[in-house]
Amino acid sequence: MIEILDDLDVLTRPDLDPRGLSLAGARLGSKAADTVARGSVIEVTLSPIVHRAIAGSGRETEYYGADGEPLSREKVVENAVETEGVVHFPGKFSYRIVGGTVVGFAMYGGERGLLAHFGYLRSRDDFLDVFGTPDLVEESFDCGELMGYRHHYRASEKKVFWDSWNDHVGSLNLGDFGAR
């Protein structure tokens, strides 16, 4: 088992088996109830019991159920861990949970959090030299402007977004994180 926090460079391998990885102690494919550090979760998204959430810069997220009543953060975290949802942690990473199982990891934030490790990559050519040739590349446009490239690596179930505006790795997903 390779702990990503101990060896971030493992993420560059195009043929990496994601089932041999853990992130902050949770193994991809593990039962979330046994591995997710609930006390470290800073936010939950896509929880089936949350029908409305209020969040904002500098404020703790408020969660509300279908009846409009407030839900405690602990209840929302526990529901996500037991059923499904995305749990977010300090350091700009998340786990996707489906059926109580950790099925995907996401790292984001560009030059903050875990992806700051790849800050030395200052061009897409540098990125491709380190991460290797992807199986599929998709251009990402917004309002006619090229925002970056989504690089798909099938063997490692990895998707890496190269942010062309800021010239850095903008996000990296492993396993099933819901996006193609």
ChimeraX commands (.cxc) that place a marker at each C-alpha (Angstrom):
marker #1 position 0.00,0.00,0.00 radius 0.5
marker #1 position 1.37,3.40,-0.97 radius 0.5
marker #1 position 0.30,6.40,1.11 radius 0.5
marker #1 position 0.04,9.35,-1.28 radius 0.5
marker #1 position 0.97,11.86,1.44 radius 0.5
marker #1 position 4.30,10.03,1.85 radius 0.5
marker #1 position 5.09,9.95,-1.88 radius 0.5
marker #1 position 3.25,12.54,-3.98 radius 0.5
marker #1 position 5.44,11.69,-6.98 radius 0.5
marker #1 position 3.62,8.35,-7.23 radius 0.5
marker #1 position 0.77,10.37,-8.77 radius 0.5
marker #1 position 2.85,10.95,-11.92 radius 0.5
marker #1 position 2.88,7.26,-12.86 radius 0.5
marker #1 position 0.57,6.67,-15.85 radius 0.5
marker #1 position 0.23,2.93,-15.08 radius 0.5
marker #1 position -0.38,3.23,-11.36 radius 0.5
marker #1 position -2.93,0.84,-9.82 radius 0.5
marker #1 position -5.17,3.14,-7.76 radius 0.5
marker #1 position -6.31,0.22,-5.57 radius 0.5
marker #1 position -2.83,0.14,-4.09 radius 0.5
marker #1 position -3.12,3.72,-2.82 radius 0.5
marker #1 position -4.30,5.42,0.31 radius 0.5
marker #1 position -4.77,9.12,0.98 radius 0.5
marker #1 position -4.53,10.32,4.58 radius 0.5
marker #1 position -5.11,6.77,5.77 radius 0.5
marker #1 position -8.13,5.88,3.62 radius 0.5
marker #1 position -7.48,3.23,0.97 radius 0.5
marker #1 position -9.28,3.43,-2.34 radius 0.5
marker #1 position -11.88,0.66,-2.16 radius 0.5
marker #1 position -11.98,0.60,1.64 radius 0.5
marker #1 position -15.07,0.75,3.80 radius 0.5
marker #1 position -15.39,4.47,4.60 radius 0.5
marker #1 position -16.70,3.85,8.12 radius 0.5
marker #1 position -13.39,2.16,8.98 radius 0.5
marker #1 position -11.00,4.62,7.34 radius 0.5
marker #1 position -12.42,8.15,7.08 radius 0.5
marker #1 position -11.15,10.55,9.77 radius 0.5
marker #1 position -14.54,12.11,10.49 radius 0.5
marker #1 position -13.15,14.77,12.83 radius 0.5
marker #1 position -10.97,16.15,10.04 radius 0.5
marker #1 position -13.81,16.61,7.53 radius 0.5
marker #1 position -14.36,20.32,6.86 radius 0.5
marker #1 position -17.31,20.04,4.47 radius 0.5
marker #1 position -19.62,17.51,2.84 radius 0.5
marker #1 position -21.16,17.81,-0.61 radius 0.5
marker #1 position -23.60,15.56,-2.47 radius 0.5
marker #1 position -24.96,13.99,0.71 radius 0.5
marker #1 position -28.39,12.42,0.15 radius 0.5
marker #1 position -29.81,13.82,3.40 radius 0.5
marker #1 position -28.85,17.42,2.59 radius 0.5
marker #1 position -31.46,19.29,0.58 radius 0.5
marker #1 position -29.98,22.74,1.12 radius 0.5
marker #1 position -26.62,24.00,2.28 radius 0.5
marker #1 position -25.46,27.52,3.03 radius 0.5
marker #1 position -21.74,28.12,2.76 radius 0.5
marker #1 position -19.50,31.07,2.27 radius 0.5
marker #1 position -16.04,32.38,2.77 radius 0.5
marker #1 position -15.13,32.43,6.44 radius 0.5
marker #1 position -18.29,30.68,7.66 radius 0.5
marker #1 position -19.04,27.11,8.60 radius 0.5
marker #1 position -21.40,25.35,6.21 radius 0.5
marker #1 position -24.99,25.00,7.42 radius 0.5
marker #1 position -26.92,21.92,6.30 radius 0.5
marker #1 position -30.72,21.48,6.09 radius 0.5
marker #1 position -32.83,18.36,5.50 radius 0.5
marker #1 position -35.92,17.89,3.32 radius 0.5
marker #1 position -38.10,19.22,6.14 radius 0.5
marker #1 position -36.10,22.47,6.28 radius 0.5
marker #1 position -34.72,21.64,9.72 radius 0.5
marker #1 position -31.00,22.11,10.40 radius 0.5
marker #1 position -28.74,19.05,10.30 radius 0.5
marker #1 position -25.63,18.85,12.44 radius 0.5
marker #1 position -22.28,18.63,10.70 radius 0.5
marker #1 position -21.67,15.33,12.53 radius 0.5
marker #1 position -24.93,13.83,11.22 radius 0.5
marker #1 position -24.12,14.91,7.65 radius 0.5
marker #1 position -20.57,13.51,7.86 radius 0.5
marker #1 position -21.82,10.23,9.32 radius 0.5
marker #1 position -24.48,9.90,6.62 radius 0.5
marker #1 position -21.93,10.52,3.85 radius 0.5
marker #1 position -19.52,7.98,5.35 radius 0.5
marker #1 position -22.24,5.34,5.74 radius 0.5
marker #1 position -23.98,5.92,2.40 radius 0.5
marker #1 position -22.61,8.38,-0.14 radius 0.5
marker #1 position -21.27,11.87,-0.65 radius 0.5
marker #1 position -18.04,13.77,-1.02 radius 0.5
marker #1 position -16.09,14.56,2.14 radius 0.5
marker #1 position -13.59,17.43,1.97 radius 0.5
marker #1 position -10.47,17.88,4.10 radius 0.5
marker #1 position -7.98,20.67,4.83 radius 0.5
marker #1 position -5.13,20.49,2.35 radius 0.5
marker #1 position -7.47,20.62,-0.64 radius 0.5
marker #1 position -8.41,16.95,-1.05 radius 0.5
marker #1 position -11.63,14.93,-0.97 radius 0.5
marker #1 position -12.95,11.38,-0.99 radius 0.5
marker #1 position -15.96,10.28,-3.01 radius 0.5
marker #1 position -17.99,7.66,-1.16 radius 0.5
marker #1 position -20.60,5.42,-2.79 radius 0.5
marker #1 position -22.40,2.67,-0.91 radius 0.5
marker #1 position -20.18,3.28,2.11 radius 0.5
marker #1 position -17.00,2.63,0.08 radius 0.5
marker #1 position -14.24,5.11,-0.80 radius 0.5
marker #1 position -14.34,5.03,-4.61 radius 0.5
marker #1 position -12.38,8.15,-5.56 radius 0.5
marker #1 position -9.84,10.71,-4.43 radius 0.5
marker #1 position -9.67,14.32,-5.62 radius 0.5
marker #1 position -6.91,16.85,-5.11 radius 0.5
marker #1 position -7.42,20.45,-6.17 radius 0.5
marker #1 position -6.34,23.99,-5.53 radius 0.5
marker #1 position -3.53,24.38,-8.03 radius 0.5
marker #1 position -0.63,25.88,-6.19 radius 0.5
marker #1 position -2.12,25.33,-2.72 radius 0.5
marker #1 position -2.62,22.10,-0.85 radius 0.5
marker #1 position -1.14,18.84,-2.07 radius 0.5
marker #1 position -0.81,19.96,-5.68 radius 0.5
marker #1 position 1.71,22.63,-4.67 radius 0.5
marker #1 position 4.18,19.73,-4.82 radius 0.5
marker #1 position 3.98,20.01,-8.63 radius 0.5
marker #1 position 4.55,23.78,-8.67 radius 0.5
marker #1 position 7.86,23.27,-10.44 radius 0.5
marker #1 position 5.93,22.30,-13.60 radius 0.5
marker #1 position 5.56,25.62,-15.37 radius 0.5
marker #1 position 4.41,24.51,-18.83 radius 0.5
marker #1 position 2.19,21.84,-20.30 radius 0.5
marker #1 position 5.27,20.32,-21.96 radius 0.5
marker #1 position 6.91,20.04,-18.50 radius 0.5
marker #1 position 3.71,18.41,-17.24 radius 0.5
marker #1 position 3.66,15.85,-20.08 radius 0.5
marker #1 position 7.37,15.07,-19.57 radius 0.5
marker #1 position 6.68,14.20,-15.90 radius 0.5
marker #1 position 3.18,12.64,-16.08 radius 0.5
marker #1 position 3.59,10.90,-19.44 radius 0.5
marker #1 position 1.40,10.64,-22.48 radius 0.5
marker #1 position -2.29,10.40,-21.61 radius 0.5
marker #1 position -4.77,8.08,-23.33 radius 0.5
marker #1 position -7.15,10.95,-24.01 radius 0.5
marker #1 position -6.86,14.74,-23.92 radius 0.5
marker #1 position -9.85,17.08,-23.85 radius 0.5
marker #1 position -9.59,20.82,-24.26 radius 0.5
marker #1 position -11.61,22.88,-21.79 radius 0.5
marker #1 position -13.10,26.14,-23.05 radius 0.5
marker #1 position -15.11,28.86,-21.31 radius 0.5
marker #1 position -16.64,31.70,-23.33 radius 0.5
marker #1 position -14.41,30.77,-26.26 radius 0.5
marker #1 position -11.20,30.91,-24.20 radius 0.5
marker #1 position -8.99,27.87,-23.71 radius 0.5
marker #1 position -8.92,27.24,-19.95 radius 0.5
marker #1 position -6.80,24.10,-19.98 radius 0.5
marker #1 position -6.61,20.41,-20.77 radius 0.5
marker #1 position -8.10,17.31,-19.15 radius 0.5
marker #1 position -5.66,14.41,-19.37 radius 0.5
marker #1 position -7.11,10.91,-18.93 radius 0.5
marker #1 position -4.92,7.95,-17.99 radius 0.5
marker #1 position -7.03,4.77,-18.24 radius 0.5
marker #1 position -4.70,2.27,-16.53 radius 0.5
marker #1 position -4.42,4.40,-13.40 radius 0.5
marker #1 position -8.02,5.70,-13.51 radius 0.5
marker #1 position -6.48,9.15,-13.25 radius 0.5
marker #1 position -7.69,12.49,-14.61 radius 0.5
marker #1 position -5.41,15.51,-14.41 radius 0.5
marker #1 position -6.39,19.04,-15.36 radius 0.5
marker #1 position -3.65,21.32,-16.63 radius 0.5
marker #1 position -4.71,24.93,-16.00 radius 0.5
marker #1 position -3.45,26.89,-19.01 radius 0.5
marker #1 position -4.27,30.27,-17.52 radius 0.5
marker #1 position -2.07,29.80,-14.47 radius 0.5
marker #1 position 0.29,27.14,-15.87 radius 0.5
marker #1 position -0.11,24.55,-13.13 radius 0.5
marker #1 position -1.79,21.27,-12.27 radius 0.5
marker #1 position -5.26,22.49,-11.30 radius 0.5
marker #1 position -6.79,19.20,-10.16 radius 0.5
marker #1 position -6.12,15.48,-10.03 radius 0.5
marker #1 position -8.74,12.74,-9.58 radius 0.5
marker #1 position -8.14,9.04,-8.98 radius 0.5
marker #1 position -10.68,6.25,-9.23 radius 0.5
marker #1 position -14.35,7.07,-9.73 radius 0.5
marker #1 position -14.87,10.71,-9.03 radius 0.5
marker #1 position -17.98,11.04,-11.13 radius 0.5
marker #1 position -16.43,12.90,-14.05 radius 0.5
marker #1 position -15.27,11.29,-17.23 radius 0.5
marker link #1:1,2 radius 0.2
marker link #1:2,3 radius 0.2
marker link #1:3,4 radius 0.2
marker link #1:4,5 radius 0.2
marker link #1:5,6 radius 0.2
marker link #1:6,7 radius 0.2
marker link #1:7,8 radius 0.2
marker link #1:8,9 radius 0.2
marker link #1:9,10 radius 0.2
marker link #1:10,11 radius 0.2
marker link #1:11,12 radius 0.2
marker link #1:12,13 radius 0.2
marker link #1:13,14 radius 0.2
marker link #1:14,15 radius 0.2
marker link #1:15,16 radius 0.2
marker link #1:16,17 radius 0.2
marker link #1:17,18 radius 0.2
marker link #1:18,19 radius 0.2
marker link #1:19,20 radius 0.2
marker link #1:20,21 radius 0.2
marker link #1:21,22 radius 0.2
marker link #1:22,23 radius 0.2
marker link #1:23,24 radius 0.2
marker link #1:24,25 radius 0.2
marker link #1:25,26 radius 0.2
marker link #1:26,27 radius 0.2
marker link #1:27,28 radius 0.2
marker link #1:28,29 radius 0.2
marker link #1:29,30 radius 0.2
marker link #1:30,31 radius 0.2
marker link #1:31,32 radius 0.2
marker link #1:32,33 radius 0.2
marker link #1:33,34 radius 0.2
marker link #1:34,35 radius 0.2
marker link #1:35,36 radius 0.2
marker link #1:36,37 radius 0.2
marker link #1:37,38 radius 0.2
marker link #1:38,39 radius 0.2
marker link #1:39,40 radius 0.2
marker link #1:40,41 radius 0.2
marker link #1:41,42 radius 0.2
marker link #1:42,43 radius 0.2
marker link #1:43,44 radius 0.2
marker link #1:44,45 radius 0.2
marker link #1:45,46 radius 0.2
marker link #1:46,47 radius 0.2
marker link #1:47,48 radius 0.2
marker link #1:48,49 radius 0.2
marker link #1:49,50 radius 0.2
marker link #1:50,51 radius 0.2
marker link #1:51,52 radius 0.2
marker link #1:52,53 radius 0.2
marker link #1:53,54 radius 0.2
marker link #1:54,55 radius 0.2
marker link #1:55,56 radius 0.2
marker link #1:56,57 radius 0.2
marker link #1:57,58 radius 0.2
marker link #1:58,59 radius 0.2
marker link #1:59,60 radius 0.2
marker link #1:60,61 radius 0.2
marker link #1:61,62 radius 0.2
marker link #1:62,63 radius 0.2
marker link #1:63,64 radius 0.2
marker link #1:64,65 radius 0.2
marker link #1:65,66 radius 0.2
marker link #1:66,67 radius 0.2
marker link #1:67,68 radius 0.2
marker link #1:68,69 radius 0.2
marker link #1:69,70 radius 0.2
marker link #1:70,71 radius 0.2
marker link #1:71,72 radius 0.2
marker link #1:72,73 radius 0.2
marker link #1:73,74 radius 0.2
marker link #1:74,75 radius 0.2
marker link #1:75,76 radius 0.2
marker link #1:76,77 radius 0.2
marker link #1:77,78 radius 0.2
marker link #1:78,79 radius 0.2
marker link #1:79,80 radius 0.2
marker link #1:80,81 radius 0.2
marker link #1:81,82 radius 0.2
marker link #1:82,83 radius 0.2
marker link #1:83,84 radius 0.2
marker link #1:84,85 radius 0.2
marker link #1:85,86 radius 0.2
marker link #1:86,87 radius 0.2
marker link #1:87,88 radius 0.2
marker link #1:88,89 radius 0.2
marker link #1:89,90 radius 0.2
marker link #1:90,91 radius 0.2
marker link #1:91,92 radius 0.2
marker link #1:92,93 radius 0.2
marker link #1:93,94 radius 0.2
marker link #1:94,95 radius 0.2
marker link #1:95,96 radius 0.2
marker link #1:96,97 radius 0.2
marker link #1:97,98 radius 0.2
marker link #1:98,99 radius 0.2
marker link #1:99,100 radius 0.2
marker link #1:100,101 radius 0.2
marker link #1:101,102 radius 0.2
marker link #1:102,103 radius 0.2
marker link #1:103,104 radius 0.2
marker link #1:104,105 radius 0.2
marker link #1:105,106 radius 0.2
marker link #1:106,107 radius 0.2
marker link #1:107,108 radius 0.2
marker link #1:108,109 radius 0.2
marker link #1:109,110 radius 0.2
marker link #1:110,111 radius 0.2
marker link #1:111,112 radius 0.2
marker link #1:112,113 radius 0.2
marker link #1:113,114 radius 0.2
marker link #1:114,115 radius 0.2
marker link #1:115,116 radius 0.2
marker link #1:116,117 radius 0.2
marker link #1:117,118 radius 0.2
marker link #1:118,119 radius 0.2
marker link #1:119,120 radius 0.2
marker link #1:120,121 radius 0.2
marker link #1:121,122 radius 0.2
marker link #1:122,123 radius 0.2
marker link #1:123,124 radius 0.2
marker link #1:124,125 radius 0.2
marker link #1:125,126 radius 0.2
marker link #1:126,127 radius 0.2
marker link #1:127,128 radius 0.2
marker link #1:128,129 radius 0.2
marker link #1:129,130 radius 0.2
marker link #1:130,131 radius 0.2
marker link #1:131,132 radius 0.2
marker link #1:132,133 radius 0.2
marker link #1:133,134 radius 0.2
marker link #1:134,135 radius 0.2
marker link #1:135,136 radius 0.2
marker link #1:136,137 radius 0.2
marker link #1:137,138 radius 0.2
marker link #1:138,139 radius 0.2
marker link #1:139,140 radius 0.2
marker link #1:140,141 radius 0.2
marker link #1:141,142 radius 0.2
marker link #1:142,143 radius 0.2
marker link #1:143,144 radius 0.2
marker link #1:144,145 radius 0.2
marker link #1:145,146 radius 0.2
marker link #1:146,147 radius 0.2
marker link #1:147,148 radius 0.2
marker link #1:148,149 radius 0.2
marker link #1:149,150 radius 0.2
marker link #1:150,151 radius 0.2
marker link #1:151,152 radius 0.2
marker link #1:152,153 radius 0.2
marker link #1:153,154 radius 0.2
marker link #1:154,155 radius 0.2
marker link #1:155,156 radius 0.2
marker link #1:156,157 radius 0.2
marker link #1:157,158 radius 0.2
marker link #1:158,159 radius 0.2
marker link #1:159,160 radius 0.2
marker link #1:160,161 radius 0.2
marker link #1:161,162 radius 0.2
marker link #1:162,163 radius 0.2
marker link #1:163,164 radius 0.2
marker link #1:164,165 radius 0.2
marker link #1:165,166 radius 0.2
marker link #1:166,167 radius 0.2
marker link #1:167,168 radius 0.2
marker link #1:168,169 radius 0.2
marker link #1:169,170 radius 0.2
marker link #1:170,171 radius 0.2
marker link #1:171,172 radius 0.2
marker link #1:172,173 radius 0.2
marker link #1:173,174 radius 0.2
marker link #1:174,175 radius 0.2
marker link #1:175,176 radius 0.2
marker link #1:176,177 radius 0.2
marker link #1:177,178 radius 0.2
marker link #1:178,179 radius 0.2
marker link #1:179,180 radius 0.2
view
